[in-house]
Amino acid sequence: MNIYLLTAIVDGKTVIYNREFQSRSAAIDYIFNYYCDHNYSNLHVEDEYYINDDSHNIEYICDYNNRFRINRAIA
C-alpha cells in the first residue's frame, strides 16, 4: 500500500505534517485547504519539480515563500 507524506514551506517557515495521506490528490487538497484557512486563498501552483528525478517525490512551487513537497512512501 502506498502512502503520501507532506512537507510544506508556509510563509517561509518549514512545516512537517505528521499525517499520512491515501493519495497525492488528498495531500494536495489538504495543503490548499490549510492555505485557505490561513488567508493564502489566492495561491496556486506555478511550477513543479521532480526531486532527484524521482516521479514520486514532487515539489510544488506556489511562490518564493510558499511551496510544498509530497513524497510517496511504501507502508
mmJSON file of the N, C-alpha and C atoms, coordinates in Angstrom:
{"data_MODEL":{"atom_site":{
"group_PDB":["ATOM","ATOM","ATOM","ATOM","ATOM","ATOM","ATOM","ATOM","ATOM","ATOM","ATOM","ATOM","ATOM","ATOM","ATOM","ATOM","ATOM","ATOM","ATOM","ATOM","ATOM","ATOM","ATOM","ATOM","ATOM","ATOM","ATOM","ATOM","ATOM","ATOM","ATOM","ATOM","ATOM","ATOM","ATOM","ATOM","ATOM","ATOM","ATOM","ATOM","ATOM","ATOM","ATOM","ATOM","ATOM","ATOM","ATOM","ATOM","ATOM","ATOM","ATOM","ATOM","ATOM","ATOM","ATOM","ATOM","ATOM","ATOM","ATOM","ATOM","ATOM","ATOM","ATOM","ATOM","ATOM","ATOM","ATOM","ATOM","ATOM","ATOM","ATOM","ATOM","ATOM","ATOM","ATOM","ATOM","ATOM","ATOM","ATOM","ATOM","ATOM","ATOM","ATOM","ATOM","ATOM","ATOM","ATOM","ATOM","ATOM","ATOM","ATOM","ATOM","ATOM","ATOM","ATOM","ATOM","ATOM","ATOM","ATOM","ATOM","ATOM","ATOM","ATOM","ATOM","ATOM","ATOM","ATOM","ATOM","ATOM","ATOM","ATOM","ATOM","ATOM","ATOM","ATOM","ATOM","ATOM","ATOM","ATOM","ATOM","ATOM","ATOM","ATOM","ATOM","ATOM","ATOM","ATOM","ATOM","ATOM","ATOM","ATOM","ATOM","ATOM","ATOM","ATOM","ATOM","ATOM","ATOM","ATOM","ATOM","ATOM","ATOM","ATOM","ATOM","ATOM","ATOM","ATOM","ATOM","ATOM","ATOM","ATOM","ATOM","ATOM","ATOM","ATOM","ATOM","ATOM","ATOM","ATOM","ATOM","ATOM","ATOM","ATOM","ATOM","ATOM","ATOM","ATOM","ATOM","ATOM","ATOM","ATOM","ATOM","ATOM","ATOM","ATOM","ATOM","ATOM","ATOM","ATOM","ATOM","ATOM","ATOM","ATOM","ATOM","ATOM","ATOM","ATOM","ATOM","ATOM","ATOM","ATOM","ATOM","ATOM","ATOM","ATOM","ATOM","ATOM","ATOM","ATOM","ATOM","ATOM","ATOM","ATOM","ATOM","ATOM","ATOM","ATOM","ATOM","ATOM","ATOM","ATOM","ATOM","ATOM","ATOM","ATOM","ATOM","ATOM","ATOM","ATOM","ATOM","ATOM","ATOM","ATOM","ATOM","ATOM"],
"id":[1,2,3,4,5,6,7,8,9,10,11,12,13,14,15,16,17,18,19,20,21,22,23,24,25,26,27,28,29,30,31,32,33,34,35,36,37,38,39,40,41,42,43,44,45,46,47,48,49,50,51,52,53,54,55,56,57,58,59,60,61,62,63,64,65,66,67,68,69,70,71,72,73,74,75,76,77,78,79,80,81,82,83,84,85,86,87,88,89,90,91,92,93,94,95,96,97,98,99,100,101,102,103,104,105,106,107,108,109,110,111,112,113,114,115,116,117,118,119,120,121,122,123,124,125,126,127,128,129,130,131,132,133,134,135,136,137,138,139,140,141,142,143,144,145,146,147,148,149,150,151,152,153,154,155,156,157,158,159,160,161,162,163,164,165,166,167,168,169,170,171,172,173,174,175,176,177,178,179,180,181,182,183,184,185,186,187,188,189,190,191,192,193,194,195,196,197,198,199,200,201,202,203,204,205,206,207,208,209,210,211,212,213,214,215,216,217,218,219,220,221,222,223,224,225],
"type_symbol":["N","C","C","N","C","C","N","C","C","N","C","C","N","C","C","N","C","C","N","C","C","N","C","C","N","C","C","N","C","C","N","C","C","N","C","C","N","C","C","N","C","C","N","C","C","N","C","C","N","C","C","N","C","C","N","C","C","N","C","C","N","C","C","N","C","C","N","C","C","N","C","C","N","C","C","N","C","C","N","C","C","N","C","C","N","C","C","N","C","C","N","C","C","N","C","C","N","C","C","N","C","C","N","C","C","N","C","C","N","C","C","N","C","C","N","C","C","N","C","C","N","C","C","N","C","C","N","C","C","N","C","C","N","C","C","N","C","C","N","C","C","N","C","C","N","C","C","N","C","C","N","C","C","N","C","C","N","C","C","N","C","C","N","C","C","N","C","C","N","C","C","N","C","C","N","C","C","N","C","C","N","C","C","N","C","C","N","C","C","N","C","C","N","C","C","N","C","C","N","C","C","N","C","C","N","C","C","N","C","C","N","C","C","N","C","C","N","C","C","N","C","C","N","C","C"],
"label_atom_id":["N","CA","C","N","CA","C","N","CA","C","N","CA","C","N","CA","C","N","CA","C","N","CA","C","N","CA","C","N","CA","C","N","CA","C","N","CA","C","N","CA","C","N","CA","C","N","CA","C","N","CA","C","N","CA","C","N","CA","C","N","CA","C","N","CA","C","N","CA","C","N","CA","C","N","CA","C","N","CA","C","N","CA","C","N","CA","C","N","CA","C","N","CA","C","N","CA","C","N","CA","C","N","CA","C","N","CA","C","N","CA","C","N","CA","C","N","CA","C","N","CA","C","N","CA","C","N","CA","C","N","CA","C","N","CA","C","N","CA","C","N","CA","C","N","CA","C","N","CA","C","N","CA","C","N","CA","C","N","CA","C","N","CA","C","N","CA","C","N","CA","C","N","CA","C","N","CA","C","N","CA","C","N","CA","C","N","CA","C","N","CA","C","N","CA","C","N","CA","C","N","CA","C","N","CA","C","N","CA","C","N","CA","C","N","CA","C","N","CA","C","N","CA","C","N","CA","C","N","CA","C","N","CA","C","N","CA","C","N","CA","C","N","CA","C","N","CA","C","N","CA","C","N","CA","C","N","CA","C","N","CA","C"],
"label_alt_id":[null,null,null,null,null,null,null,null,null,null,null,null,null,null,null,null,null,null,null,null,null,null,null,null,null,null,null,null,null,null,null,null,null,null,null,null,null,null,null,null,null,null,null,null,null,null,null,null,null,null,null,null,null,null,null,null,null,null,null,null,null,null,null,null,null,null,null,null,null,null,null,null,null,null,null,null,null,null,null,null,null,null,null,null,null,null,null,null,null,null,null,null,null,null,null,null,null,null,null,null,null,null,null,null,null,null,null,null,null,null,null,null,null,null,null,null,null,null,null,null,null,null,null,null,null,null,null,null,null,null,null,null,null,null,null,null,null,null,null,null,null,null,null,null,null,null,null,null,null,null,null,null,null,null,null,null,null,null,null,null,null,null,null,null,null,null,null,null,null,null,null,null,null,null,null,null,null,null,null,null,null,null,null,null,null,null,null,null,null,null,null,null,null,null,null,null,null,null,null,null,null,null,null,null,null,null,null,null,null,null,null,null,null,null,null,null,null,null,null,null,null,null,null,null,null],
"label_comp_id":["MET","MET","MET","ASN","ASN","ASN","ILE","ILE","ILE","TYR","TYR","TYR","LEU","LEU","LEU","LEU","LEU","LEU","THR","THR","THR","ALA","ALA","ALA","ILE","ILE","ILE","VAL","VAL","VAL","ASP","ASP","ASP","GLY","GLY","GLY","LYS","LYS","LYS","THR","THR","THR","VAL","VAL","VAL","ILE","ILE","ILE","TYR","TYR","TYR","ASN","ASN","ASN","ARG","ARG","ARG","GLU","GLU","GLU","PHE","PHE","PHE","GLN","GLN","GLN","SER","SER","SER","ARG","ARG","ARG","SER","SER","SER","ALA","ALA","ALA","ALA","ALA","ALA","ILE","ILE","ILE","ASP","ASP","ASP","TYR","TYR","TYR","ILE","ILE","ILE","PHE","PHE","PHE","ASN","ASN","ASN","TYR","TYR","TYR","TYR","TYR","TYR","CYS","CYS","CYS","ASP","ASP","ASP","HIS","HIS","HIS","ASN","ASN","ASN","TYR","TYR","TYR","SER","SER","SER","ASN","ASN","ASN","LEU","LEU","LEU","HIS","HIS","HIS","VAL","VAL","VAL","GLU","GLU","GLU","ASP","ASP","ASP","GLU","GLU","GLU","TYR","TYR","TYR","TYR","TYR","TYR","ILE","ILE","ILE","ASN","ASN","ASN","ASP","ASP","ASP","ASP","ASP","ASP","SER","SER","SER","HIS","HIS","HIS","ASN","ASN","ASN","ILE","ILE","ILE","GLU","GLU","GLU","TYR","TYR","TYR","ILE","ILE","ILE","CYS","CYS","CYS","ASP","ASP","ASP","TYR","TYR","TYR","ASN","ASN","ASN","ASN","ASN","ASN","ARG","ARG","ARG","PHE","PHE","PHE","ARG","ARG","ARG","ILE","ILE","ILE","ASN","ASN","ASN","ARG","ARG","ARG","ALA","ALA","ALA","ILE","ILE","ILE","ALA","ALA","ALA"],
"label_asym_id":["A","A","A","A","A","A","A","A","A","A","A","A","A","A","A","A","A","A","A","A","A","A","A","A","A","A","A","A","A","A","A","A","A","A","A","A","A","A","A","A","A","A","A","A","A","A","A","A","A","A","A","A","A","A","A","A","A","A","A","A","A","A","A","A","A","A","A","A","A","A","A","A","A","A","A","A","A","A","A","A","A","A","A","A","A","A","A","A","A","A","A","A","A","A","A","A","A","A","A","A","A","A","A","A","A","A","A","A","A","A","A","A","A","A","A","A","A","A","A","A","A","A","A","A","A","A","A","A","A","A","A","A","A","A","A","A","A","A","A","A","A","A","A","A","A","A","A","A","A","A","A","A","A","A","A","A","A","A","A","A","A","A","A","A","A","A","A","A","A","A","A","A","A","A","A","A","A","A","A","A","A","A","A","A","A","A","A","A","A","A","A","A","A","A","A","A","A","A","A","A","A","A","A","A","A","A","A","A","A","A","A","A","A","A","A","A","A","A","A","A","A","A","A","A","A"],
"label_entity_id":["1","1","1","1","1","1","1","1","1","1","1","1","1","1","1","1","1","1","1","1","1","1","1","1","1","1","1","1","1","1","1","1","1","1","1","1","1","1","1","1","1","1","1","1","1","1","1","1","1","1","1","1","1","1","1","1","1","1","1","1","1","1","1","1","1","1","1","1","1","1","1","1","1","1","1","1","1","1","1","1","1","1","1","1","1","1","1","1","1","1","1","1","1","1","1","1","1","1","1","1","1","1","1","1","1","1","1","1","1","1","1","1","1","1","1","1","1","1","1","1","1","1","1","1","1","1","1","1","1","1","1","1","1","1","1","1","1","1","1","1","1","1","1","1","1","1","1","1","1","1","1","1","1","1","1","1","1","1","1","1","1","1","1","1","1","1","1","1","1","1","1","1","1","1","1","1","1","1","1","1","1","1","1","1","1","1","1","1","1","1","1","1","1","1","1","1","1","1","1","1","1","1","1","1","1","1","1","1","1","1","1","1","1","1","1","1","1","1","1","1","1","1","1","1","1"],
"label_seq_id":[1,1,1,2,2,2,3,3,3,4,4,4,5,5,5,6,6,6,7,7,7,8,8,8,9,9,9,10,10,10,11,11,11,12,12,12,13,13,13,14,14,14,15,15,15,16,16,16,17,17,17,18,18,18,19,19,19,20,20,20,21,21,21,22,22,22,23,23,23,24,24,24,25,25,25,26,26,26,27,27,27,28,28,28,29,29,29,30,30,30,31,31,31,32,32,32,33,33,33,34,34,34,35,35,35,36,36,36,37,37,37,38,38,38,39,39,39,40,40,40,41,41,41,42,42,42,43,43,43,44,44,44,45,45,45,46,46,46,47,47,47,48,48,48,49,49,49,50,50,50,51,51,51,52,52,52,53,53,53,54,54,54,55,55,55,56,56,56,57,57,57,58,58,58,59,59,59,60,60,60,61,61,61,62,62,62,63,63,63,64,64,64,65,65,65,66,66,66,67,67,67,68,68,68,69,69,69,70,70,70,71,71,71,72,72,72,73,73,73,74,74,74,75,75,75],
"pdbx_PDB_ins_code":[null,null,null,null,null,null,null,null,null,null,null,null,null,null,null,null,null,null,null,null,null,null,null,null,null,null,null,null,null,null,null,null,null,null,null,null,null,null,null,null,null,null,null,null,null,null,null,null,null,null,null,null,null,null,null,null,null,null,null,null,null,null,null,null,null,null,null,null,null,null,null,null,null,null,null,null,null,null,null,null,null,null,null,null,null,null,null,null,null,null,null,null,null,null,null,null,null,null,null,null,null,null,null,null,null,null,null,null,null,null,null,null,null,null,null,null,null,null,null,null,null,null,null,null,null,null,null,null,null,null,null,null,null,null,null,null,null,null,null,null,null,null,null,null,null,null,null,null,null,null,null,null,null,null,null,null,null,null,null,null,null,null,null,null,null,null,null,null,null,null,null,null,null,null,null,null,null,null,null,null,null,null,null,null,null,null,null,null,null,null,null,null,null,null,null,null,null,null,null,null,null,null,null,null,null,null,null,null,null,null,null,null,null,null,null,null,null,null,null,null,null,null,null,null,null],
"Cartn_x":[0.843,0.0,0.883,0.524,1.268,0.66,1.514,1.067,1.838,1.302,1.912,2.167,3.359,3.777,3.905,3.559,3.516,4.451,5.267,6.097,5.849,5.762,5.479,6.333,6.528,7.062,5.914,5.471,4.34,4.863,4.758,5.242,6.705,7.501,8.932,9.334,8.376,8.679,8.342,9.261,9.046,8.037,7.064,6.044,6.042,6.2,6.14,4.846,4.015,2.725,2.896,2.637,2.733,1.44,1.225,-0.019,0.254,-0.408,-0.278,-1.536,-1.361,-2.476,-2.587,-3.8,-4.046,-3.712,-3.67,-3.364,-2.668,-1.984,-1.335,-2.401,-3.519,-4.618,-5.14,-5.251,-5.723,-4.735,-3.44,-2.427,-2.489,-2.682,-2.796,-4.043,-5.16,-6.391,-6.174,-5.489,-5.237,-4.421,-3.326,-2.477,-3.194,-3.977,-4.699,-5.811,-6.443,-7.398,-6.685,-5.493,-4.694,-4.375,-3.91,-3.612,-4.85,-5.987,-7.221,-7.612,-7.479,-7.818,-6.898,-5.713,-4.733,-4.512,-5.554,-5.576,-4.574,-4.32,-3.497,-4.342,-5.565,-6.507,-6.175,-5.321,-5.009,-3.802,-3.252,-2.103,-2.516,-1.656,-1.825,-0.434,-0.352,0.931,1.46,2.666,3.334,4.221,4.818,5.742,5.86,6.365,6.608,7.913,8.607,9.898,9.916,10.503,10.746,12.073,12.038,13.238,14.068,15.342,16.265,15.725,15.022,14.435,13.533,12.906,12.003,10.569,9.806,8.439,7.496,7.979,7.144,7.459,8.446,8.844,8.814,7.717,7.486,7.351,8.032,7.883,7.044,6.028,5.113,5.408,5.701,6.072,4.866,4.489,3.417,4.025,4.95,5.737,6.996,7.796,9.072,8.925,7.907,7.725,6.75,6.12,5.107,5.309,5.604,5.8,5.545,5.331,5.126,5.661,6.009,6.582,5.738,5.414,4.674,5.536,5.773,6.619,5.828,5.88,5.217,6.143,5.586,6.326,5.524,6.196,5.52,5.32,4.077,3.742,4.033],
"Cartn_y":[-1.178,0.0,1.235,2.2,3.449,4.473,5.271,6.42,7.632,8.793,10.029,10.916,11.507,12.363,13.791,14.749,16.15,16.97,17.778,18.782,20.088,21.191,22.464,23.578,24.594,25.859,26.842,27.331,28.247,29.57,30.602,31.932,31.881,31.071,30.989,30.056,29.402,28.504,27.067,26.153,24.743,24.127,23.422,22.731,21.27,20.352,18.929,18.396,17.839,17.329,15.862,15.54,14.16,13.437,13.271,12.692,11.953,10.849,10.083,10.263,10.345,10.519,9.301,8.965,7.803,8.063,9.352,9.685,11.04,11.277,12.572,13.664,13.362,14.32,14.732,13.786,14.098,15.021,14.81,15.67,17.081,17.18,18.491,19.216,18.518,19.13,19.63,18.846,19.219,20.505,20.608,21.796,23.031,22.891,24.067,24.487,23.546,23.913,24.637,24.18,24.843,26.281,26.434,27.777,28.677,28.172,28.968,29.346,28.403,28.671,29.698,29.898,30.832,32.035,32.407,33.616,33.632,32.482,32.389,31.843,32.271,31.67,31.961,32.929,33.251,32.474,31.552,30.778,29.711,29.468,28.36,27.881,26.689,26.1,26.786,27.337,27.992,27.012,26.069,25.128,23.892,22.827,21.617,20.984,20.37,19.745,18.337,17.434,16.091,16.13,15.775,15.792,14.55,14.753,13.669,12.79,13.406,12.682,11.531,11.688,10.667,11.132,10.397,10.819,10.691,10.148,10.0,11.03,11.881,12.922,14.251,14.984,16.184,17.401,18.481,19.757,20.683,21.273,22.185,23.599,24.501,25.866,26.782,27.491,28.493,29.885,30.23,31.445,31.243,32.279,32.134,31.624,32.077,31.722,30.577,30.073,29.021,27.942,26.761,25.603,24.358,23.253,22.019,20.845,19.796,18.584,17.399,16.557,15.323,14.156,13.237,12.095,10.812,9.924,8.629,7.694,7.049,6.062,4.773,3.688,2.398,2.0,1.709,1.362,-0.09],
"Cartn_z":[0.0,0.0,0.0,-0.797,-0.866,0.068,0.67,1.455,0.953,1.223,0.767,1.976,2.004,3.11,2.595,3.429,3.039,3.913,3.263,3.921,3.186,3.906,3.249,3.833,3.018,3.495,3.388,4.53,4.603,5.144,4.341,4.702,5.16,4.468,4.742,5.865,6.511,7.625,7.244,7.544,7.222,8.175,7.615,8.388,7.94,8.877,8.576,9.167,8.324,8.78,9.163,10.397,10.873,10.557,9.281,8.804,7.505,7.306,6.078,5.245,3.941,3.022,2.126,1.734,0.891,-0.577,-0.959,-2.349,-2.405,-3.511,-3.733,-3.781,-4.408,-4.515,-3.139,-2.221,-0.865,-0.149,-0.357,0.254,-0.327,-1.633,-2.275,-1.782,-1.687,-1.163,0.253,1.068,2.455,2.539,1.786,1.887,1.356,0.291,-0.202,0.751,1.439,2.488,3.622,3.973,5.002,4.577,3.327,2.823,2.885,2.473,2.503,3.93,4.86,6.256,6.895,6.323,6.882,5.96,5.224,4.406,3.263,2.673,1.476,0.326,0.232,-0.714,-2.176,-2.455,-3.846,-4.383,-3.606,-4.059,-5.071,-6.009,-6.939,-7.355,-7.878,-8.245,-9.504,-9.385,-10.512,-11.281,-10.546,-11.173,-10.3,-10.863,-10.077,-10.538,-9.582,-9.847,-9.286,-10.044,-9.538,-8.789,-7.522,-6.699,-7.031,-7.354,-7.708,-8.831,-9.78,-10.92,-10.489,-9.345,-8.808,-9.014,-9.822,-10.124,-8.929,-7.82,-6.633,-5.557,-5.797,-4.859,-5.614,-5.454,-6.254,-5.353,-5.765,-5.059,-5.923,-5.324,-6.0,-5.506,-6.428,-6.093,-6.294,-5.237,-5.345,-5.512,-4.634,-4.747,-3.908,-3.764,-3.07,-1.644,-0.923,0.482,0.722,-0.307,-0.151,-1.207,-0.71,-1.573,-0.754,-1.4,-0.65,-1.448,-0.707,-1.299,-0.851,-1.803,-1.496,-1.966,-1.049,-1.325,-1.111,-2.091,-1.937,-1.172,-0.184,0.61,0.584,0.828,0.865,2.312,2.664,4.045,4.33],
"occupancy":[1.0,1.0,1.0,1.0,1.0,1.0,1.0,1.0,1.0,1.0,1.0,1.0,1.0,1.0,1.0,1.0,1.0,1.0,1.0,1.0,1.0,1.0,1.0,1.0,1.0,1.0,1.0,1.0,1.0,1.0,1.0,1.0,1.0,1.0,1.0,1.0,1.0,1.0,1.0,1.0,1.0,1.0,1.0,1.0,1.0,1.0,1.0,1.0,1.0,1.0,1.0,1.0,1.0,1.0,1.0,1.0,1.0,1.0,1.0,1.0,1.0,1.0,1.0,1.0,1.0,1.0,1.0,1.0,1.0,1.0,1.0,1.0,1.0,1.0,1.0,1.0,1.0,1.0,1.0,1.0,1.0,1.0,1.0,1.0,1.0,1.0,1.0,1.0,1.0,1.0,1.0,1.0,1.0,1.0,1.0,1.0,1.0,1.0,1.0,1.0,1.0,1.0,1.0,1.0,1.0,1.0,1.0,1.0,1.0,1.0,1.0,1.0,1.0,1.0,1.0,1.0,1.0,1.0,1.0,1.0,1.0,1.0,1.0,1.0,1.0,1.0,1.0,1.0,1.0,1.0,1.0,1.0,1.0,1.0,1.0,1.0,1.0,1.0,1.0,1.0,1.0,1.0,1.0,1.0,1.0,1.0,1.0,1.0,1.0,1.0,1.0,1.0,1.0,1.0,1.0,1.0,1.0,1.0,1.0,1.0,1.0,1.0,1.0,1.0,1.0,1.0,1.0,1.0,1.0,1.0,1.0,1.0,1.0,1.0,1.0,1.0,1.0,1.0,1.0,1.0,1.0,1.0,1.0,1.0,1.0,1.0,1.0,1.0,1.0,1.0,1.0,1.0,1.0,1.0,1.0,1.0,1.0,1.0,1.0,1.0,1.0,1.0,1.0,1.0,1.0,1.0,1.0,1.0,1.0,1.0,1.0,1.0,1.0,1.0,1.0,1.0,1.0,1.0,1.0,1.0,1.0,1.0,1.0,1.0,1.0],
"B_iso_or_equiv":[0.0,0.0,0.0,0.0,0.0,0.0,0.0,0.0,0.0,0.0,0.0,0.0,0.0,0.0,0.0,0.0,0.0,0.0,0.0,0.0,0.0,0.0,0.0,0.0,0.0,0.0,0.0,0.0,0.0,0.0,0.0,0.0,0.0,0.0,0.0,0.0,0.0,0.0,0.0,0.0,0.0,0.0,0.0,0.0,0.0,0.0,0.0,0.0,0.0,0.0,0.0,0.0,0.0,0.0,0.0,0.0,0.0,0.0,0.0,0.0,0.0,0.0,0.0,0.0,0.0,0.0,0.0,0.0,0.0,0.0,0.0,0.0,0.0,0.0,0.0,0.0,0.0,0.0,0.0,0.0,0.0,0.0,0.0,0.0,0.0,0.0,0.0,0.0,0.0,0.0,0.0,0.0,0.0,0.0,0.0,0.0,0.0,0.0,0.0,0.0,0.0,0.0,0.0,0.0,0.0,0.0,0.0,0.0,0.0,0.0,0.0,0.0,0.0,0.0,0.0,0.0,0.0,0.0,0.0,0.0,0.0,0.0,0.0,0.0,0.0,0.0,0.0,0.0,0.0,0.0,0.0,0.0,0.0,0.0,0.0,0.0,0.0,0.0,0.0,0.0,0.0,0.0,0.0,0.0,0.0,0.0,0.0,0.0,0.0,0.0,0.0,0.0,0.0,0.0,0.0,0.0,0.0,0.0,0.0,0.0,0.0,0.0,0.0,0.0,0.0,0.0,0.0,0.0,0.0,0.0,0.0,0.0,0.0,0.0,0.0,0.0,0.0,0.0,0.0,0.0,0.0,0.0,0.0,0.0,0.0,0.0,0.0,0.0,0.0,0.0,0.0,0.0,0.0,0.0,0.0,0.0,0.0,0.0,0.0,0.0,0.0,0.0,0.0,0.0,0.0,0.0,0.0,0.0,0.0,0.0,0.0,0.0,0.0,0.0,0.0,0.0,0.0,0.0,0.0,0.0,0.0,0.0,0.0,0.0,0.0],
"pdbx_formal_charge":[null,null,null,null,null,null,null,null,null,null,null,null,null,null,null,null,null,null,null,null,null,null,null,null,null,null,null,null,null,null,null,null,null,null,null,null,null,null,null,null,null,null,null,null,null,null,null,null,null,null,null,null,null,null,null,null,null,null,null,null,null,null,null,null,null,null,null,null,null,null,null,null,null,null,null,null,null,null,null,null,null,null,null,null,null,null,null,null,null,null,null,null,null,null,null,null,null,null,null,null,null,null,null,null,null,null,null,null,null,null,null,null,null,null,null,null,null,null,null,null,null,null,null,null,null,null,null,null,null,null,null,null,null,null,null,null,null,null,null,null,null,null,null,null,null,null,null,null,null,null,null,null,null,null,null,null,null,null,null,null,null,null,null,null,null,null,null,null,null,null,null,null,null,null,null,null,null,null,null,null,null,null,null,null,null,null,null,null,null,null,null,null,null,null,null,null,null,null,null,null,null,null,null,null,null,null,null,null,null,null,null,null,null,null,null,null,null,null,null,null,null,null,null,null,null],
"auth_seq_id":[1,1,1,2,2,2,3,3,3,4,4,4,5,5,5,6,6,6,7,7,7,8,8,8,9,9,9,10,10,10,11,11,11,12,12,12,13,13,13,14,14,14,15,15,15,16,16,16,17,17,17,18,18,18,19,19,19,20,20,20,21,21,21,22,22,22,23,23,23,24,24,24,25,25,25,26,26,26,27,27,27,28,28,28,29,29,29,30,30,30,31,31,31,32,32,32,33,33,33,34,34,34,35,35,35,36,36,36,37,37,37,38,38,38,39,39,39,40,40,40,41,41,41,42,42,42,43,43,43,44,44,44,45,45,45,46,46,46,47,47,47,48,48,48,49,49,49,50,50,50,51,51,51,52,52,52,53,53,53,54,54,54,55,55,55,56,56,56,57,57,57,58,58,58,59,59,59,60,60,60,61,61,61,62,62,62,63,63,63,64,64,64,65,65,65,66,66,66,67,67,67,68,68,68,69,69,69,70,70,70,71,71,71,72,72,72,73,73,73,74,74,74,75,75,75],
"auth_comp_id":["MET","MET","MET","ASN","ASN","ASN","ILE","ILE","ILE","TYR","TYR","TYR","LEU","LEU","LEU","LEU","LEU","LEU","THR","THR","THR","ALA","ALA","ALA","ILE","ILE","ILE","VAL","VAL","VAL","ASP","ASP","ASP","GLY","GLY","GLY","LYS","LYS","LYS","THR","THR","THR","VAL","VAL","VAL","ILE","ILE","ILE","TYR","TYR","TYR","ASN","ASN","ASN","ARG","ARG","ARG","GLU","GLU","GLU","PHE","PHE","PHE","GLN","GLN","GLN","SER","SER","SER","ARG","ARG","ARG","SER","SER","SER","ALA","ALA","ALA","ALA","ALA","ALA","ILE","ILE","ILE","ASP","ASP","ASP","TYR","TYR","TYR","ILE","ILE","ILE","PHE","PHE","PHE","ASN","ASN","ASN","TYR","TYR","TYR","TYR","TYR","TYR","CYS","CYS","CYS","ASP","ASP","ASP","HIS","HIS","HIS","ASN","ASN","ASN","TYR","TYR","TYR","SER","SER","SER","ASN","ASN","ASN","LEU","LEU","LEU","HIS","HIS","HIS","VAL","VAL","VAL","GLU","GLU","GLU","ASP","ASP","ASP","GLU","GLU","GLU","TYR","TYR","TYR","TYR","TYR","TYR","ILE","ILE","ILE","ASN","ASN","ASN","ASP","ASP","ASP","ASP","ASP","ASP","SER","SER","SER","HIS","HIS","HIS","ASN","ASN","ASN","ILE","ILE","ILE","GLU","GLU","GLU","TYR","TYR","TYR","ILE","ILE","ILE","CYS","CYS","CYS","ASP","ASP","ASP","TYR","TYR","TYR","ASN","ASN","ASN","ASN","ASN","ASN","ARG","ARG","ARG","PHE","PHE","PHE","ARG","ARG","ARG","ILE","ILE","ILE","ASN","ASN","ASN","ARG","ARG","ARG","ALA","ALA","ALA","ILE","ILE","ILE","ALA","ALA","ALA"],
"auth_asym_id":["A","A","A","A","A","A","A","A","A","A","A","A","A","A","A","A","A","A","A","A","A","A","A","A","A","A","A","A","A","A","A","A","A","A","A","A","A","A","A","A","A","A","A","A","A","A","A","A","A","A","A","A","A","A","A","A","A","A","A","A","A","A","A","A","A","A","A","A","A","A","A","A","A","A","A","A","A","A","A","A","A","A","A","A","A","A","A","A","A","A","A","A","A","A","A","A","A","A","A","A","A","A","A","A","A","A","A","A","A","A","A","A","A","A","A","A","A","A","A","A","A","A","A","A","A","A","A","A","A","A","A","A","A","A","A","A","A","A","A","A","A","A","A","A","A","A","A","A","A","A","A","A","A","A","A","A","A","A","A","A","A","A","A","A","A","A","A","A","A","A","A","A","A","A","A","A","A","A","A","A","A","A","A","A","A","A","A","A","A","A","A","A","A","A","A","A","A","A","A","A","A","A","A","A","A","A","A","A","A","A","A","A","A","A","A","A","A","A","A","A","A","A","A","A","A"],
"auth_atom_id":["N","CA","C","N","CA","C","N","CA","C","N","CA","C","N","CA","C","N","CA","C","N","CA","C","N","CA","C","N","CA","C","N","CA","C","N","CA","C","N","CA","C","N","CA","C","N","CA","C","N","CA","C","N","CA","C","N","CA","C","N","CA","C","N","CA","C","N","CA","C","N","CA","C","N","CA","C","N","CA","C","N","CA","C","N","CA","C","N","CA","C","N","CA","C","N","CA","C","N","CA","C","N","CA","C","N","CA","C","N","CA","C","N","CA","C","N","CA","C","N","CA","C","N","CA","C","N","CA","C","N","CA","C","N","CA","C","N","CA","C","N","CA","C","N","CA","C","N","CA","C","N","CA","C","N","CA","C","N","CA","C","N","CA","C","N","CA","C","N","CA","C","N","CA","C","N","CA","C","N","CA","C","N","CA","C","N","CA","C","N","CA","C","N","CA","C","N","CA","C","N","CA","C","N","CA","C","N","CA","C","N","CA","C","N","CA","C","N","CA","C","N","CA","C","N","CA","C","N","CA","C","N","CA","C","N","CA","C","N","CA","C","N","CA","C","N","CA","C","N","CA","C","N","CA","C","N","CA","C","N","CA","C"],
"pdbx_PDB_model_num":[1,1,1,1,1,1,1,1,1,1,1,1,1,1,1,1,1,1,1,1,1,1,1,1,1,1,1,1,1,1,1,1,1,1,1,1,1,1,1,1,1,1,1,1,1,1,1,1,1,1,1,1,1,1,1,1,1,1,1,1,1,1,1,1,1,1,1,1,1,1,1,1,1,1,1,1,1,1,1,1,1,1,1,1,1,1,1,1,1,1,1,1,1,1,1,1,1,1,1,1,1,1,1,1,1,1,1,1,1,1,1,1,1,1,1,1,1,1,1,1,1,1,1,1,1,1,1,1,1,1,1,1,1,1,1,1,1,1,1,1,1,1,1,1,1,1,1,1,1,1,1,1,1,1,1,1,1,1,1,1,1,1,1,1,1,1,1,1,1,1,1,1,1,1,1,1,1,1,1,1,1,1,1,1,1,1,1,1,1,1,1,1,1,1,1,1,1,1,1,1,1,1,1,1,1,1,1,1,1,1,1,1,1,1,1,1,1,1,1,1,1,1,1,1,1]
}}}
